[in-house]
Amino acid sequence: MSGTEKKPYVYNPSPAPLPLWKYVVAGGSAGVVEILCMYPLDVCKTRLQLQPTGKAAEGVVQYKGLIDAFSKIIRNEGCAEL
């Protein structure tokens, strides 16, 4: 075997476990990303669900859709509400 040949890859079904701090960092960062992405969507979804519809709305619809809800909340209340 010469020095330029590659060794074949051998699958290891049980690799060495990671240190605890790596699991903590991975879990914490996943939680932060989830909150930053899903909380604004949940606020808009809830406001869309709670606005009156049909005869109760009497032609006054506060939000027309998700993008309209995002833009109106940011314009009227600021980013802190999302």
Helices and strands as residue ranges (DSSP letters): H 20-50, G 54-56, H 66-77, G 79-81
